[in-house]
C-alpha cells in the first residue's frame, strides 16, 4: 500500500480539433515521463468509457517539492506545449488515517 504523500487527481479533456490517437500517444508518453521522475511513485491515466476525450490522471508524489519539480520537468513542459488537452479540474489529497481514534 502507499505511504502518505501528495496525491493528485486531475481531469483533462482532449481538445476537439486534436486527433484522439495523437492525444492518446502523447498521454502515454507523458505518463512514462512522470513515472521516471524522482519523487513520483505513481502516474496513471484512465480514459472515460463514455467520453473518450476525457482522461483522469492519478499521481502520487513524495511531497510538495517533488510535485513542484514535476512542472519543471522537460516532459511536462513538452506535453503542455503540445496544447492537446485542457485541464478541467484537479484535486490535491492525502491518505485518510484509518486508526480507531482518527
Phi and psi in radians as a Rosetta constraint file:
Dihedral C 1 N 2 CA 2 C 2 CIRCULARHARMONIC -1.377 0.35
Dihedral N 2 CA 2 C 2 N 3 CIRCULARHARMONIC 2.632 0.35
Dihedral C 2 N 3 CA 3 C 3 CIRCULARHARMONIC -1.558 0.35
Dihedral N 3 CA 3 C 3 N 4 CIRCULARHARMONIC 2.892 0.35
Dihedral C 3 N 4 CA 4 C 4 CIRCULARHARMONIC -0.965 0.35
Dihedral N 4 CA 4 C 4 N 5 CIRCULARHARMONIC 2.641 0.35
Dihedral C 4 N 5 CA 5 C 5 CIRCULARHARMONIC 3.104 0.35
Dihedral N 5 CA 5 C 5 N 6 CIRCULARHARMONIC -2.789 0.35
Dihedral C 5 N 6 CA 6 C 6 CIRCULARHARMONIC -1.878 0.35
Dihedral N 6 CA 6 C 6 N 7 CIRCULARHARMONIC 2.064 0.35
Dihedral C 6 N 7 CA 7 C 7 CIRCULARHARMONIC -1.853 0.35
Dihedral N 7 CA 7 C 7 N 8 CIRCULARHARMONIC 2.321 0.35
Dihedral C 7 N 8 CA 8 C 8 CIRCULARHARMONIC -2.087 0.35
Dihedral N 8 CA 8 C 8 N 9 CIRCULARHARMONIC 2.307 0.35
Dihedral C 8 N 9 CA 9 C 9 CIRCULARHARMONIC -2.085 0.35
Dihedral N 9 CA 9 C 9 N 10 CIRCULARHARMONIC 2.163 0.35
Dihedral C 9 N 10 CA 10 C 10 CIRCULARHARMONIC -2.303 0.35
Dihedral N 10 CA 10 C 10 N 11 CIRCULARHARMONIC 2.413 0.35
Dihedral C 10 N 11 CA 11 C 11 CIRCULARHARMONIC -1.855 0.35
Dihedral N 11 CA 11 C 11 N 12 CIRCULARHARMONIC 2.139 0.35
Dihedral C 11 N 12 CA 12 C 12 CIRCULARHARMONIC -2.082 0.35
Dihedral N 12 CA 12 C 12 N 13 CIRCULARHARMONIC 2.537 0.35
Dihedral C 12 N 13 CA 13 C 13 CIRCULARHARMONIC -2.085 0.35
Dihedral N 13 CA 13 C 13 N 14 CIRCULARHARMONIC 2.303 0.35
Dihedral C 13 N 14 CA 14 C 14 CIRCULARHARMONIC -1.307 0.35
Dihedral N 14 CA 14 C 14 N 15 CIRCULARHARMONIC 2.272 0.35
Dihedral C 14 N 15 CA 15 C 15 CIRCULARHARMONIC -1.094 0.35
Dihedral N 15 CA 15 C 15 N 16 CIRCULARHARMONIC 2.524 0.35
Dihedral C 15 N 16 CA 16 C 16 CIRCULARHARMONIC -0.997 0.35
Dihedral N 16 CA 16 C 16 N 17 CIRCULARHARMONIC -0.601 0.35
Dihedral C 16 N 17 CA 17 C 17 CIRCULARHARMONIC -1.419 0.35
Dihedral N 17 CA 17 C 17 N 18 CIRCULARHARMONIC -0.049 0.35
Dihedral C 17 N 18 CA 18 C 18 CIRCULARHARMONIC -1.713 0.35
Dihedral N 18 CA 18 C 18 N 19 CIRCULARHARMONIC 2.392 0.35
Dihedral C 18 N 19 CA 19 C 19 CIRCULARHARMONIC -1.075 0.35
Dihedral N 19 CA 19 C 19 N 20 CIRCULARHARMONIC 2.263 0.35
Dihedral C 19 N 20 CA 20 C 20 CIRCULARHARMONIC -1.110 0.35
Dihedral N 20 CA 20 C 20 N 21 CIRCULARHARMONIC -0.657 0.35
Dihedral C 20 N 21 CA 21 C 21 CIRCULARHARMONIC -1.110 0.35
Dihedral N 21 CA 21 C 21 N 22 CIRCULARHARMONIC -0.733 0.35
Dihedral C 21 N 22 CA 22 C 22 CIRCULARHARMONIC -1.127 0.35
Dihedral N 22 CA 22 C 22 N 23 CIRCULARHARMONIC -0.722 0.35
Dihedral C 22 N 23 CA 23 C 23 CIRCULARHARMONIC -1.130 0.35
Dihedral N 23 CA 23 C 23 N 24 CIRCULARHARMONIC -0.739 0.35
Dihedral C 23 N 24 CA 24 C 24 CIRCULARHARMONIC -1.077 0.35
Dihedral N 24 CA 24 C 24 N 25 CIRCULARHARMONIC -0.711 0.35
Dihedral C 24 N 25 CA 25 C 25 CIRCULARHARMONIC -1.121 0.35
Dihedral N 25 CA 25 C 25 N 26 CIRCULARHARMONIC -0.706 0.35
Dihedral C 25 N 26 CA 26 C 26 CIRCULARHARMONIC -1.160 0.35
Dihedral N 26 CA 26 C 26 N 27 CIRCULARHARMONIC -0.706 0.35
Dihedral C 26 N 27 CA 27 C 27 CIRCULARHARMONIC -1.098 0.35
Dihedral N 27 CA 27 C 27 N 28 CIRCULARHARMONIC -0.777 0.35
Dihedral C 27 N 28 CA 28 C 28 CIRCULARHARMONIC -1.069 0.35
Dihedral N 28 CA 28 C 28 N 29 CIRCULARHARMONIC -0.764 0.35
Dihedral C 28 N 29 CA 29 C 29 CIRCULARHARMONIC -1.142 0.35
Dihedral N 29 CA 29 C 29 N 30 CIRCULARHARMONIC -0.698 0.35
Dihedral C 29 N 30 CA 30 C 30 CIRCULARHARMONIC -1.067 0.35
Dihedral N 30 CA 30 C 30 N 31 CIRCULARHARMONIC -0.798 0.35
Dihedral C 30 N 31 CA 31 C 31 CIRCULARHARMONIC -1.100 0.35
Dihedral N 31 CA 31 C 31 N 32 CIRCULARHARMONIC -0.678 0.35
Dihedral C 31 N 32 CA 32 C 32 CIRCULARHARMONIC -1.058 0.35
Dihedral N 32 CA 32 C 32 N 33 CIRCULARHARMONIC -0.757 0.35
Dihedral C 32 N 33 CA 33 C 33 CIRCULARHARMONIC -1.106 0.35
Dihedral N 33 CA 33 C 33 N 34 CIRCULARHARMONIC -0.771 0.35
Dihedral C 33 N 34 CA 34 C 34 CIRCULARHARMONIC -1.059 0.35
Dihedral N 34 CA 34 C 34 N 35 CIRCULARHARMONIC -0.718 0.35
Dihedral C 34 N 35 CA 35 C 35 CIRCULARHARMONIC -1.197 0.35
Dihedral N 35 CA 35 C 35 N 36 CIRCULARHARMONIC -0.205 0.35
Dihedral C 35 N 36 CA 36 C 36 CIRCULARHARMONIC -1.665 0.35
Dihedral N 36 CA 36 C 36 N 37 CIRCULARHARMONIC -0.091 0.35
Dihedral C 36 N 37 CA 37 C 37 CIRCULARHARMONIC -1.246 0.35
Dihedral N 37 CA 37 C 37 N 38 CIRCULARHARMONIC 2.411 0.35
Dihedral C 37 N 38 CA 38 C 38 CIRCULARHARMONIC -1.163 0.35
Dihedral N 38 CA 38 C 38 N 39 CIRCULARHARMONIC 2.273 0.35
Dihedral C 38 N 39 CA 39 C 39 CIRCULARHARMONIC 1.612 0.35
Dihedral N 39 CA 39 C 39 N 40 CIRCULARHARMONIC -0.038 0.35
Dihedral C 39 N 40 CA 40 C 40 CIRCULARHARMONIC -1.944 0.35
Dihedral N 40 CA 40 C 40 N 41 CIRCULARHARMONIC 2.017 0.35
Dihedral C 40 N 41 CA 41 C 41 CIRCULARHARMONIC -1.750 0.35
Dihedral N 41 CA 41 C 41 N 42 CIRCULARHARMONIC -0.108 0.35
Dihedral C 41 N 42 CA 42 C 42 CIRCULARHARMONIC -2.814 0.35
Dihedral N 42 CA 42 C 42 N 43 CIRCULARHARMONIC 2.332 0.35
Dihedral C 42 N 43 CA 43 C 43 CIRCULARHARMONIC -2.607 0.35
Dihedral N 43 CA 43 C 43 N 44 CIRCULARHARMONIC 1.943 0.35
Dihedral C 43 N 44 CA 44 C 44 CIRCULARHARMONIC -2.312 0.35
Dihedral N 44 CA 44 C 44 N 45 CIRCULARHARMONIC 2.645 0.35
Dihedral C 44 N 45 CA 45 C 45 CIRCULARHARMONIC -2.124 0.35
Dihedral N 45 CA 45 C 45 N 46 CIRCULARHARMONIC 2.384 0.35
Dihedral C 45 N 46 CA 46 C 46 CIRCULARHARMONIC -2.037 0.35
Dihedral N 46 CA 46 C 46 N 47 CIRCULARHARMONIC 2.505 0.35
Dihedral C 46 N 47 CA 47 C 47 CIRCULARHARMONIC -1.810 0.35
Dihedral N 47 CA 47 C 47 N 48 CIRCULARHARMONIC 2.288 0.35
Dihedral C 47 N 48 CA 48 C 48 CIRCULARHARMONIC -1.086 0.35
Dihedral N 48 CA 48 C 48 N 49 CIRCULARHARMONIC 2.332 0.35
Dihedral C 48 N 49 CA 49 C 49 CIRCULARHARMONIC -1.206 0.35
Dihedral N 49 CA 49 C 49 N 50 CIRCULARHARMONIC -0.553 0.35
Dihedral C 49 N 50 CA 50 C 50 CIRCULARHARMONIC -1.742 0.35
Dihedral N 50 CA 50 C 50 N 51 CIRCULARHARMONIC -0.264 0.35
Dihedral C 50 N 51 CA 51 C 51 CIRCULARHARMONIC -2.390 0.35
Dihedral N 51 CA 51 C 51 N 52 CIRCULARHARMONIC 1.634 0.35
Dihedral C 51 N 52 CA 52 C 52 CIRCULARHARMONIC -1.155 0.35
Dihedral N 52 CA 52 C 52 N 53 CIRCULARHARMONIC -0.212 0.35
Dihedral C 52 N 53 CA 53 C 53 CIRCULARHARMONIC -1.575 0.35
Dihedral N 53 CA 53 C 53 N 54 CIRCULARHARMONIC 0.037 0.35
Dihedral C 53 N 54 CA 54 C 54 CIRCULARHARMONIC -1.867 0.35
Dihedral N 54 CA 54 C 54 N 55 CIRCULARHARMONIC 2.205 0.35
Dihedral C 54 N 55 CA 55 C 55 CIRCULARHARMONIC -2.150 0.35
Dihedral N 55 CA 55 C 55 N 56 CIRCULARHARMONIC 2.441 0.35
Dihedral C 55 N 56 CA 56 C 56 CIRCULARHARMONIC -1.988 0.35
Dihedral N 56 CA 56 C 56 N 57 CIRCULARHARMONIC 2.197 0.35
Dihedral C 56 N 57 CA 57 C 57 CIRCULARHARMONIC -1.800 0.35
Dihedral N 57 CA 57 C 57 N 58 CIRCULARHARMONIC 2.375 0.35
Dihedral C 57 N 58 CA 58 C 58 CIRCULARHARMONIC -2.035 0.35
Dihedral N 58 CA 58 C 58 N 59 CIRCULARHARMONIC 2.220 0.35
Dihedral C 58 N 59 CA 59 C 59 CIRCULARHARMONIC -2.384 0.35
Dihedral N 59 CA 59 C 59 N 60 CIRCULARHARMONIC 2.596 0.35
Dihedral C 59 N 60 CA 60 C 60 CIRCULARHARMONIC -2.326 0.35
Dihedral N 60 CA 60 C 60 N 61 CIRCULARHARMONIC 2.207 0.35
Dihedral C 60 N 61 CA 61 C 61 CIRCULARHARMONIC -2.073 0.35
Dihedral N 61 CA 61 C 61 N 62 CIRCULARHARMONIC 2.611 0.35
Dihedral C 61 N 62 CA 62 C 62 CIRCULARHARMONIC -1.080 0.35
Dihedral N 62 CA 62 C 62 N 63 CIRCULARHARMONIC -0.647 0.35
Dihedral C 62 N 63 CA 63 C 63 CIRCULARHARMONIC -2.871 0.35
Dihedral N 63 CA 63 C 63 N 64 CIRCULARHARMONIC -3.138 0.35
Dihedral C 63 N 64 CA 64 C 64 CIRCULARHARMONIC -1.091 0.35
Dihedral N 64 CA 64 C 64 N 65 CIRCULARHARMONIC -0.642 0.35
Dihedral C 64 N 65 CA 65 C 65 CIRCULARHARMONIC -1.080 0.35
Dihedral N 65 CA 65 C 65 N 66 CIRCULARHARMONIC -0.715 0.35
Dihedral C 65 N 66 CA 66 C 66 CIRCULARHARMONIC -1.150 0.35
Dihedral N 66 CA 66 C 66 N 67 CIRCULARHARMONIC -0.676 0.35
Dihedral C 66 N 67 CA 67 C 67 CIRCULARHARMONIC -1.168 0.35
Dihedral N 67 CA 67 C 67 N 68 CIRCULARHARMONIC -0.727 0.35
Dihedral C 67 N 68 CA 68 C 68 CIRCULARHARMONIC -1.092 0.35
Dihedral N 68 CA 68 C 68 N 69 CIRCULARHARMONIC -0.714 0.35
Dihedral C 68 N 69 CA 69 C 69 CIRCULARHARMONIC -1.118 0.35
Dihedral N 69 CA 69 C 69 N 70 CIRCULARHARMONIC -0.536 0.35
Dihedral C 69 N 70 CA 70 C 70 CIRCULARHARMONIC -0.968 0.35
Dihedral N 70 CA 70 C 70 N 71 CIRCULARHARMONIC -0.724 0.35
Dihedral C 70 N 71 CA 71 C 71 CIRCULARHARMONIC -1.259 0.35
Dihedral N 71 CA 71 C 71 N 72 CIRCULARHARMONIC -0.357 0.35
Dihedral C 71 N 72 CA 72 C 72 CIRCULARHARMONIC -1.603 0.35
Dihedral N 72 CA 72 C 72 N 73 CIRCULARHARMONIC -0.136 0.35
Dihedral C 72 N 73 CA 73 C 73 CIRCULARHARMONIC -1.173 0.35
Dihedral N 73 CA 73 C 73 N 74 CIRCULARHARMONIC 2.522 0.35
Dihedral C 73 N 74 CA 74 C 74 CIRCULARHARMONIC -1.003 0.35
Dihedral N 74 CA 74 C 74 N 75 CIRCULARHARMONIC -0.771 0.35
Dihedral C 74 N 75 CA 75 C 75 CIRCULARHARMONIC -1.124 0.35
Dihedral N 75 CA 75 C 75 N 76 CIRCULARHARMONIC -0.551 0.35
Dihedral C 75 N 76 CA 76 C 76 CIRCULARHARMONIC -1.219 0.35
Dihedral N 76 CA 76 C 76 N 77 CIRCULARHARMONIC -0.821 0.35
Dihedral C 76 N 77 CA 77 C 77 CIRCULARHARMONIC -1.103 0.35
Dihedral N 77 CA 77 C 77 N 78 CIRCULARHARMONIC -0.658 0.35
Dihedral C 77 N 78 CA 78 C 78 CIRCULARHARMONIC -1.139 0.35
Dihedral N 78 CA 78 C 78 N 79 CIRCULARHARMONIC -0.741 0.35
Dihedral C 78 N 79 CA 79 C 79 CIRCULARHARMONIC -1.120 0.35
Dihedral N 79 CA 79 C 79 N 80 CIRCULARHARMONIC -0.804 0.35
Dihedral C 79 N 80 CA 80 C 80 CIRCULARHARMONIC -1.055 0.35
Dihedral N 80 CA 80 C 80 N 81 CIRCULARHARMONIC -0.756 0.35
Dihedral C 80 N 81 CA 81 C 81 CIRCULARHARMONIC -1.094 0.35
Dihedral N 81 CA 81 C 81 N 82 CIRCULARHARMONIC -0.480 0.35
Dihedral C 81 N 82 CA 82 C 82 CIRCULARHARMONIC -1.056 0.35
Dihedral N 82 CA 82 C 82 N 83 CIRCULARHARMONIC -0.622 0.35
Dihedral C 82 N 83 CA 83 C 83 CIRCULARHARMONIC 1.238 0.35
Dihedral N 83 CA 83 C 83 N 84 CIRCULARHARMONIC 0.376 0.35
Dihedral C 83 N 84 CA 84 C 84 CIRCULARHARMONIC -1.283 0.35
Dihedral N 84 CA 84 C 84 N 85 CIRCULARHARMONIC -0.484 0.35
Dihedral C 84 N 85 CA 85 C 85 CIRCULARHARMONIC -2.213 0.35
Dihedral N 85 CA 85 C 85 N 86 CIRCULARHARMONIC 2.859 0.35
Dihedral C 85 N 86 CA 86 C 86 CIRCULARHARMONIC -2.220 0.35
Dihedral N 86 CA 86 C 86 N 87 CIRCULARHARMONIC 2.482 0.35
Dihedral C 86 N 87 CA 87 C 87 CIRCULARHARMONIC -1.366 0.35
Dihedral N 87 CA 87 C 87 N 88 CIRCULARHARMONIC 2.134 0.35
Dihedral C 87 N 88 CA 88 C 88 CIRCULARHARMONIC -1.540 0.35
Dihedral N 88 CA 88 C 88 N 89 CIRCULARHARMONIC -0.787 0.35
Dihedral C 88 N 89 CA 89 C 89 CIRCULARHARMONIC -2.904 0.35
Dihedral N 89 CA 89 C 89 N 90 CIRCULARHARMONIC 2.774 0.35
Dihedral C 89 N 90 CA 90 C 90 CIRCULARHARMONIC -2.602 0.35
Dihedral N 90 CA 90 C 90 N 91 CIRCULARHARMONIC 2.598 0.35
Dihedral C 90 N 91 CA 91 C 91 CIRCULARHARMONIC -2.301 0.35
Dihedral N 91 CA 91 C 91 N 92 CIRCULARHARMONIC 2.369 0.35
Dihedral C 91 N 92 CA 92 C 92 CIRCULARHARMONIC -1.803 0.35
Dihedral N 92 CA 92 C 92 N 93 CIRCULARHARMONIC 2.203 0.35
Dihedral C 92 N 93 CA 93 C 93 CIRCULARHARMONIC -2.372 0.35
Dihedral N 93 CA 93 C 93 N 94 CIRCULARHARMONIC 3.025 0.35
Dihedral C 93 N 94 CA 94 C 94 CIRCULARHARMONIC -2.397 0.35
Dihedral N 94 CA 94 C 94 N 95 CIRCULARHARMONIC 2.891 0.35
Dihedral C 94 N 95 CA 95 C 95 CIRCULARHARMONIC -1.188 0.35
Dihedral N 95 CA 95 C 95 N 96 CIRCULARHARMONIC 2.383 0.35
Dihedral C 95 N 96 CA 96 C 96 CIRCULARHARMONIC -1.294 0.35
Dihedral N 96 CA 96 C 96 N 97 CIRCULARHARMONIC 2.367 0.35
Dihedral C 96 N 97 CA 97 C 97 CIRCULARHARMONIC -1.223 0.35
Dihedral N 97 CA 97 C 97 N 98 CIRCULARHARMONIC 2.378 0.35
Dihedral C 97 N 98 CA 98 C 98 CIRCULARHARMONIC -1.892 0.35
Dihedral N 98 CA 98 C 98 N 99 CIRCULARHARMONIC 0.097 0.35
Dihedral C 98 N 99 CA 99 C 99 CIRCULARHARMONIC -1.180 0.35
Dihedral N 99 CA 99 C 99 N 100 CIRCULARHARMONIC 2.775 0.35
Dihedral C 99 N 100 CA 100 C 100 CIRCULARHARMONIC -1.108 0.35
Dihedral N 100 CA 100 C 100 N 101 CIRCULARHARMONIC -0.555 0.35
Dihedral C 100 N 101 CA 101 C 101 CIRCULARHARMONIC -1.720 0.35
Dihedral N 101 CA 101 C 101 N 102 CIRCULARHARMONIC 0.223 0.35
